[in-house]
Amino acid sequence: MREVVIVGGGIVGLLSAFELTKREIPATVIDESEGGLASWAGGGILSPLYAWRYSDAMNRLTFDAMARYRGLFSELVGRCLEWSDLHQGGLWVHVDTKEMNTVKDWAGKWGVLSETLSGSDLLPSFPFSEGVFFPDLGNVRNPRLLKALRSYLASRGVSFIRDKVVSLLPRQKGAALETQNGLVLNAENVIVCAGVGSSKLLSMLGVSLPMFPVKGEMLLYHLTPGRVPSVMLTQSGYLIPRADGAVLVGSTLIRGDCTTYPTVSGRYQLEAVAANLLPELASRTPAHHWAGVRPGSEVDYPYIGAVPGCNGVFAAAGHYRNGLVSAPATAELLVQMMCGERPNIDPAPYSLSPGLRSRSSFFNR
Ligand SMILES: Cc1cc2nc3c(=O)[nH]c(=O)nc-3n(C[C@H](O)[C@H](O)[C@H](O)COP(=O)(O)OP(=O)(O)OC[C@H]3O[C@@H](n4cnc5c(N)ncnc54)[C@H](O)[C@@H]3O)c2cc1C
C-alpha cells in the first residue's frame, strides 16, 4: 500500500501509524496540536468506568486492547516511558448490592479476576465500603505513552505535520486535503481520527455522525508513592495513582463544550471530590489542573471502518471516555480493514454505515 495520511495525532492516530509501520507502510500524521484534544488529558484508566454497563461491542474492543498494552510497552519502554507507567495496581469500583450479581456475571463472561473488597481495606479512611477489586486492571500514564509513541514513530520514518486540515474532498481513490497553511495533498489512503474534530471532517465527505464534545477537567496532587494503591472509582469521581506518587482526581463532564481551558467551577467540583474520597487532600493544593475534550457519541462504542462512498478513506472516532483503553484494538482493527487482512474482531458493530452497524449478528450469537 502507498502512503497513508492520518488526520489526527491523538492516541488513535498515533497507534494507527504504529500499526502501519509494523506493516512497513509509510505514514504521515497531520495534527493542528500536539498530544490530542483528549488523549494527553485523559486519566488513562484501562477499563471503561463501570464496564458491565457497556455493550458487548465496547467490552470486546477494550479487552482486545488491554491484552495488547504489554506488547506495546515492550516496544516503547526506554523512550520516555518506563514499565511502571503501565500501573497494574488494580481497579477498585464502588458497587452497591443491587449491581453485584451483574458485576460477577460480567467478570465471569470476560474472564476478569475480581474479588469483593471494602474500599477502606485498600485505602484506610476511604468513605465507600461495598465494592469490587479487579487486581489485573489498572492505568497507563498517557502523556508519556504519547511522547514515547511519537519518538518511536519518528525513528521509523513517520512524518509529522503541524497544521489543521480545513478541507477534505473525496476523489476516485482517496481524498484531497487542504490545510490552514495552504498545503494541498492528494492522498490515496486517508485515516480520519481527529477526535471531536472528526464529525466536521467526515461531513465534508458526506457522512454525518452523531458526535459531540464533552469537556473534562482533572486535578493532580503530589502524595507519597503507594499512598493510593489502586484506581478508586465511585459514581462521584475517581482517584488514579501514578507510580511516582502523583494522584489524579477526575473528572467533570460538560456536554457541548469544546474549550480546553480549566475553570473555577471545575476546580471547586474536583476539590470537593478529592476531599470526599481522600480527606487529607482537603488541606492540600493541587499541583496541576487541566481540561480536555472527549469525542462523545450517541452510542457507547466508537465508529471504526471505511467511510461510505469514499474509496480508500477510513475513520476511527467517537471513543468518548474509553479512547485510551480501546485505542490499541481500534488501530489494529482499522489497519487490518484498510489492508484487506482478516480482522481479529468482527468490524460490523463499529461500521460507519448505519445499516451494517445495527445488523451485526456476531455479538448476538
Ligand atoms: C478528563 C478526561 C479523562 C479521560 N479519562 C480516560 C480514561 O481514564 N481512560 C480512557 O480510556 N479514556 C479516557 N478519556 C477519553 C480519551 O482520552 C479519549 O477517548 C481519547 O483520547 C480519544 O482519542 P482520539 O485520538 O480519538 O482523539 P484526540 O486525543 O482528541 O485526538 C484527535 C486529534 O485530532 C486533531 N484534530 C482535530 N481536528 C483536526 C483537523 N481539522 N486538522 C488536524 N488535526 C485535527 C486534534 O488536534 C487532536 O490532536 C478521558 C478524556 C478526558 C478529557
PDBQT file of the ligand as one rigid body, heavy atoms in Angstrom, charges set to zero:
ROOT
HETATM    1  C1  LIG A 401     -10.615  14.348  31.507  1.00  0.00    +0.000 C 
HETATM    2  C2  LIG A 401     -10.590  13.118  30.659  1.00  0.00    +0.000 A 
HETATM    3  C3  LIG A 401     -10.394  11.879  31.256  1.00  0.00    +0.000 A 
HETATM    4  C4  LIG A 401     -10.344  10.727  30.477  1.00  0.00    +0.000 A 
HETATM    5  N1  LIG A 401     -10.045   9.538  31.058  1.00  0.00    +0.000 NA
HETATM    6  C5  LIG A 401      -9.932   8.414  30.306  1.00  0.00    +0.000 A 
HETATM    7  C6  LIG A 401      -9.557   7.178  30.885  1.00  0.00    +0.000 A 
HETATM    8  O1  LIG A 401      -9.299   7.113  32.093  1.00  0.00    +0.000 OA
HETATM    9  N2  LIG A 401      -9.479   6.066  30.092  1.00  0.00    +0.000 N 
HETATM   10  C7  LIG A 401      -9.760   6.123  28.759  1.00  0.00    +0.000 A 
HETATM   11  O2  LIG A 401      -9.691   5.089  28.085  1.00  0.00    +0.000 OA
HETATM   12  N3  LIG A 401     -10.106   7.297  28.169  1.00  0.00    +0.000 NA
HETATM   13  C8  LIG A 401     -10.202   8.425  28.910  1.00  0.00    +0.000 A 
HETATM   14  N4  LIG A 401     -10.567   9.617  28.330  1.00  0.00    +0.000 N 
HETATM   15  C9  LIG A 401     -11.010   9.599  26.930  1.00  0.00    +0.000 C 
HETATM   16  C10 LIG A 401      -9.834   9.531  25.969  1.00  0.00    +0.000 C 
HETATM   17  O3  LIG A 401      -8.882  10.492  26.339  1.00  0.00    +0.000 OA
HETATM   18  C11 LIG A 401     -10.346   9.758  24.538  1.00  0.00    +0.000 C 
HETATM   19  O4  LIG A 401     -11.388   8.872  24.245  1.00  0.00    +0.000 OA
HETATM   20  C12 LIG A 401      -9.225   9.535  23.528  1.00  0.00    +0.000 C 
HETATM   21  O5  LIG A 401      -8.092  10.253  23.903  1.00  0.00    +0.000 OA
HETATM   22  C13 LIG A 401      -9.660   9.916  22.134  1.00  0.00    +0.000 C 
HETATM   23  O6  LIG A 401      -8.530   9.821  21.309  1.00  0.00    +0.000 OA
HETATM   24  P1  LIG A 401      -8.541  10.367  19.824  1.00  0.00    +0.000 P 
HETATM   25  O7  LIG A 401      -7.210  10.083  19.251  1.00  0.00    +0.000 OA
HETATM   26  O8  LIG A 401      -9.764   9.826  19.140  1.00  0.00    +0.000 OA
HETATM   27  O9  LIG A 401      -8.837  11.925  19.973  1.00  0.00    +0.000 OA
HETATM   28  P2  LIG A 401      -7.890  13.148  20.411  1.00  0.00    +0.000 P 
HETATM   29  O10 LIG A 401      -6.991  12.772  21.508  1.00  0.00    +0.000 OA
HETATM   30  O11 LIG A 401      -8.793  14.297  20.634  1.00  0.00    +0.000 OA
HETATM   31  O12 LIG A 401      -7.010  13.407  19.139  1.00  0.00    +0.000 OA
HETATM   32  C14 LIG A 401      -7.556  13.962  17.965  1.00  0.00    +0.000 C 
HETATM   33  C15 LIG A 401      -6.542  14.900  17.349  1.00  0.00    +0.000 C 
HETATM   34  O13 LIG A 401      -7.065  15.393  16.103  1.00  0.00    +0.000 OA
HETATM   35  C16 LIG A 401      -6.616  16.719  15.955  1.00  0.00    +0.000 C 
HETATM   36  N5  LIG A 401      -7.506  17.406  15.016  1.00  0.00    +0.000 N 
HETATM   37  C17 LIG A 401      -8.828  17.629  15.151  1.00  0.00    +0.000 A 
HETATM   38  N6  LIG A 401      -9.305  18.236  14.065  1.00  0.00    +0.000 NA
HETATM   39  C18 LIG A 401      -8.245  18.414  13.223  1.00  0.00    +0.000 A 
HETATM   40  C19 LIG A 401      -8.098  18.991  11.935  1.00  0.00    +0.000 A 
HETATM   41  N7  LIG A 401      -9.134  19.508  11.263  1.00  0.00    +0.000 N 
HETATM   42  N8  LIG A 401      -6.864  19.014  11.379  1.00  0.00    +0.000 NA
HETATM   43  C20 LIG A 401      -5.789  18.496  12.043  1.00  0.00    +0.000 A 
HETATM   44  N9  LIG A 401      -5.882  17.933  13.258  1.00  0.00    +0.000 NA
HETATM   45  C21 LIG A 401      -7.099  17.884  13.834  1.00  0.00    +0.000 A 
HETATM   46  C22 LIG A 401      -6.657  17.319  17.350  1.00  0.00    +0.000 C 
HETATM   47  O14 LIG A 401      -5.750  18.405  17.466  1.00  0.00    +0.000 OA
HETATM   48  C23 LIG A 401      -6.247  16.132  18.193  1.00  0.00    +0.000 C 
HETATM   49  O15 LIG A 401      -4.862  16.162  18.484  1.00  0.00    +0.000 OA
HETATM   50  C24 LIG A 401     -10.568  10.806  29.070  1.00  0.00    +0.000 A 
HETATM   51  C25 LIG A 401     -10.749  12.055  28.462  1.00  0.00    +0.000 A 
HETATM   52  C26 LIG A 401     -10.750  13.202  29.242  1.00  0.00    +0.000 A 
HETATM   53  C27 LIG A 401     -10.898  14.537  28.563  1.00  0.00    +0.000 C 
ENDROOT
TORSDOF 0
